[in-house]
């Protein structure tokens, strides 16, 4: 069982890590978790994971009667995009995007609160083309674009290889297959457009809101597999929605910044009329 001395050591290490993050504490022997009562082990893991993960720097269908011509044209473009995502387009040089296959991807970060090296292989995302258009409203007078989408379900599968330490204390490692299901992802926002040089259009600002209704993951092989892997899966399934909700504004701001950069690169030297012609081109 988990001794009082061990508990004191863990709590002391946490306090030291918070006060002096530049001085790493000794990693927690994960084998000790196997000897604890399950509820106590889950509670301890949540406390150890919550702080580092929260501080990592990285985020109603409108009726045809209420939509204008441009809004309908945008919807038509999105429906064409849906088909291209499912079938690909040889003419456009676009491969099938749903399911989206990624052969290999790596991620590395070394911060005071997380030291992380990981990779994903045979990474597959399904469900991206099943988006529901909740709201589309484009104003040529105000130069604003309001939108809302819902993703009913997105599934991610693949193989992972992970070696990390959270909070200078808790080692998280493992390799094997994984599956993540995310449901009822709602994204809405408002883009403000503007003119530069009185002619060319660009995205001046973008605000985003998003929420995740459901999350479930099944990650094999963590902490050596077996009961410890099951324990960490339970903790992750409880903790991830909490972390997403607590940091939704941060994630949304980071994502919005990246979208603005990409959008303005695509717009280039387009005029407003060029943009409207592009939108109209997908409605026929």
BELNORCOR-V451226 format. One record per pair of residues at least 6 apart in sequence whose ideal C-beta (glycine too) atoms are under 8 Angstrom apart, sorted by the first residue. I is the first residue (numbers start at 0). J is the second residue. If there is no record, write none. Layout:
# BELNORCOR-V451226
I;J + I;J
This chain:
# BELNORCOR-V451226
0;34 + 0;35 + 0;36 + 1;31 + 1;34 + 1;35 + 1;36 + 1;39 + 1;40 + 5;31 + 9;27 + 9;43 + 9;47 + 9;168 + 12;24 + 12;25 + 12;27 + 12;168 + 13;24 + 13;46 + 13;47 + 13;166 + 13;168 + 15;22 + 15;24 + 16;23 + 16;24 + 16;166 + 16;167 + 16;168 + 17;50 + 20;111 + 20;112 + 20;167 + 21;111 + 23;167 + 24;166 + 24;167 + 24;168 + 25;168 + 26;164 + 26;167 + 26;168 + 26;169 + 26;170 + 27;47 + 27;168 + 27;169 + 27;170 + 29;169 + 29;170 + 29;222 + 29;223 + 29;227 + 32;40 + 32;43 + 32;44 + 32;222 + 32;227 + 32;230 + 33;226 + 33;227 + 35;43 + 37;230 + 40;230 + 41;230 + 41;233 + 41;234 + 41;237 + 44;169 + 44;230 + 44;231 + 44;234 + 45;234 + 45;237 + 45;238 + 47;165 + 47;166 + 47;168 + 47;169 + 48;165 + 48;169 + 48;234 + 48;238 + 49;238 + 49;241 + 49;242 + 50;112 + 50;166 + 51;112 + 51;113 + 51;165 + 51;166 + 51;169 + 52;113 + 52;165 + 52;238 + 52;242 + 53;242 + 53;245 + 53;246 + 54;112 + 55;108 + 55;110 + 55;112 + 55;113 + 56;110 + 57;249 + 57;250 + 57;253 + 58;246 + 58;247 + 58;249 + 58;250 + 58;251 + 58;252 + 58;253 + 58;254 + 59;133 + 59;134 + 60;131 + 60;132 + 60;133 + 60;134 + 61;70 + 61;133 + 61;134 + 61;135 + 61;136 + 63;71 + 66;74 + 66;135 + 66;136 + 67;137 + 69;137 + 69;139 + 69;275 + 69;278 + 70;135 + 70;136 + 70;137 + 71;282 + 72;278 + 72;279 + 72;281 + 72;282 + 73;135 + 73;137 + 73;278 + 74;132 + 74;135 + 75;281 + 75;282 + 76;278 + 76;281 + 76;282 + 77;130 + 77;132 + 77;135 + 79;281 + 81;128 + 81;130 + 83;91 + 83;93 + 83;96 + 84;95 + 84;96 + 84;97 + 84;127 + 84;128 + 85;95 + 85;96 + 85;97 + 85;128 + 86;95 + 87;93 + 87;94 + 87;95 + 87;96 + 96;127 + 96;128 + 97;124 + 97;125 + 97;126 + 97;127 + 97;128 + 97;129 + 98;123 + 98;124 + 98;125 + 99;123 + 99;124 + 99;125 + 99;127 + 100;121 + 100;122 + 100;123 + 101;119 + 101;122 + 101;123 + 101;124 + 101;157 + 102;120 + 102;121 + 102;122 + 103;118 + 103;119 + 103;120 + 103;122 + 104;118 + 104;119 + 104;122 + 105;117 + 105;118 + 105;119 + 106;115 + 106;116 + 106;117 + 106;118 + 107;115 + 107;116 + 107;117 + 108;114 + 108;115 + 109;115 + 111;167 + 112;165 + 112;166 + 112;167 + 113;163 + 113;164 + 113;165 + 113;166 + 114;163 + 114;164 + 114;167 + 115;161 + 115;162 + 115;163 + 116;161 + 116;162 + 116;163 + 117;159 + 117;160 + 117;161 + 117;162 + 117;163 + 118;159 + 118;160 + 119;157 + 119;158 + 119;159 + 120;157 + 120;158 + 120;159 + 120;160 + 121;156 + 121;157 + 121;158 + 122;155 + 122;156 + 122;157 + 123;155 + 123;156 + 123;157 + 124;153 + 124;154 + 124;155 + 125;153 + 125;154 + 125;155 + 125;156 + 126;150 + 126;151 + 126;152 + 126;153 + 126;154 + 127;150 + 127;153 + 129;150 + 129;151 + 129;152 + 130;148 + 130;149 + 130;150 + 131;148 + 131;149 + 131;150 + 131;151 + 132;147 + 132;148 + 133;147 + 133;148 + 133;149 + 133;185 + 133;187 + 134;145 + 134;146 + 134;147 + 134;187 + 135;145 + 135;146 + 135;147 + 136;143 + 136;144 + 136;145 + 136;146 + 137;143 + 137;144 + 137;145 + 138;144 + 139;271 + 139;275 + 142;191 + 142;192 + 142;193 + 142;194 + 142;200 + 142;271 + 143;189 + 143;190 + 143;191 + 143;192 + 144;189 + 144;190 + 144;192 + 145;187 + 145;188 + 145;189 + 146;187 + 146;188 + 146;189 + 146;190 + 147;185 + 147;186 + 147;187 + 147;188 + 148;185 + 148;186 + 148;187 + 149;183 + 149;184 + 149;185 + 149;186 + 150;181 + 150;183 + 150;184 + 150;185 + 150;186 + 151;182 + 151;183 + 152;180 + 152;181 + 152;182 + 152;183 + 153;180 + 153;181 + 153;182 + 153;184 + 154;178 + 154;179 + 154;180 + 154;181 + 155;177 + 155;178 + 155;179 + 155;180 + 155;181 + 156;176 + 156;177 + 156;178 + 156;179 + 157;176 + 157;177 + 158;174 + 158;175 + 158;176 + 158;177 + 159;173 + 159;174 + 159;175 + 159;176 + 159;177 + 159;218 + 160;174 + 161;171 + 161;172 + 161;173 + 161;174 + 161;221 + 162;172 + 163;170 + 163;171 + 163;172 + 164;170 + 164;171 + 165;171 + 171;221 + 171;222 + 171;231 + 172;221 + 172;222 + 173;218 + 173;219 + 173;220 + 173;221 + 173;222 + 173;223 + 173;224 + 173;228 + 174;220 + 175;218 + 175;219 + 175;220 + 175;221 + 175;224 + 176;219 + 176;220 + 177;216 + 177;217 + 177;218 + 177;219 + 178;216 + 178;217 + 178;218 + 179;214 + 179;215 + 179;216 + 179;217 + 180;213 + 180;214 + 180;215 + 180;216 + 181;211 + 181;213 + 181;214 + 182;211 + 182;212 + 182;213 + 182;214 + 183;210 + 183;211 + 183;212 + 183;213 + 184;209 + 184;210 + 184;211 + 184;212 + 185;209 + 185;210 + 185;212 + 186;207 + 186;208 + 186;209 + 187;207 + 187;208 + 187;209 + 188;205 + 188;206 + 188;207 + 188;208 + 188;255 + 189;205 + 189;206 + 190;202 + 190;204 + 190;205 + 190;262 + 191;202 + 191;203 + 191;204 + 191;205 + 192;200 + 192;201 + 192;202 + 192;203 + 192;271 + 193;200 + 193;201 + 193;203 + 194;200 + 194;201 + 194;271 + 195;201 + 198;270 + 199;266 + 199;268 + 199;269 + 199;270 + 200;266 + 200;269 + 200;270 + 200;271 + 200;273 + 200;274 + 201;263 + 201;266 + 202;259 + 202;262 + 202;263 + 202;266 + 204;259 + 205;255 + 205;258 + 205;259 + 205;262 + 206;251 + 206;255 + 207;251 + 207;252 + 207;254 + 207;255 + 207;258 + 208;247 + 208;251 + 209;247 + 209;250 + 209;251 + 210;244 + 210;247 + 211;240 + 211;243 + 211;244 + 214;236 + 214;239 + 214;240 + 214;243 + 215;236 + 216;232 + 216;235 + 216;236 + 216;239 + 217;232 + 218;228 + 218;231 + 218;232 + 218;235 + 219;228 + 220;228 + 221;227 + 221;228 + 221;231 + 221;232 + 222;228 + 222;230 + 222;231 + 243;250 + 266;274 + 269;277
